[in-house]
Amino acid sequence: MPRLETRKEQLLSCIVREHMTTADTIASDALKTKYGLDVSPATVRNEMAALEKAGYLHQPHTSAGRVPTEKAYRYYTDYCMTEQNVSKDLRGLHETLSKVDTEEMETCLKHLAKELANKIEEGIFVGFSSESFYYTGLSYLFEQPEFESVDLVRQVSEIVDNLDRVVADLFERIEPGVHVFIGSDSPFGSQCSTILLRGSKQPLFGVLGPVRMNYDRNVAIMKGLERLLM
């Protein structure tokens, strides 16, 4: 994906960050005021219209503001994420890992998954092998405003009910490292995003949240967890 002009990239980054936090449509006037953008309101409106035309924004209703699309979130994760200090989050996870023997690792990772889910308020799943897995924290996912639809909750629940197939497929095709799957690329459906950690000798570790999840924090935590599990 080619990079945008600097001003468009700055504006798109602000829109994505705001949507991550609020889940609301974004109005140009509010955006300029909150983020102190050094351009006129008319320029913000024109740039947002250009971003919409390019497929980065969507206007749900004619009278409403705009929301970022999957393309916007992919652009954000490629070019706009900032380094997050997650040492406090990782400290407790490190203490959990340091208290167990290798023989107890599966039990330990279940505790770690639950602890992490409560810290970041996202769904977490662990694949110990292609036939063994554990998940926790899905209530955090279903509390998000995107999941007010009963049909959508049912769709995601059906995928989770078949998590054995999902995990087996991921073990088959995911290379070592941290990977981000947004919307339609996510194995859990187009309303979800998934951040996966796969190591050469590690289980599969995943964060499951809405498309507007906090990528800066969650990717940083997965990279930190990768170092802890080495």
Secondary structure by P-SEA (a helix, b strand, c coil): cccccaaaaaaaaaaaaaaacccbbbbaaaaaaaacccccaaaaaaaaaaaaaacccccccccbbbbbcaaaaaaaaacccccccccccaaaaaaaaaaccccaaaaaaaaaaaaaaaaccbbbbbcccccccccccccccccccccccaaaaaaaaaaaaaaaaaaaaaaacccccbbbbccccccccccbbbbbbbcccccccccccccccaaaaaaaaaaaaaaaac
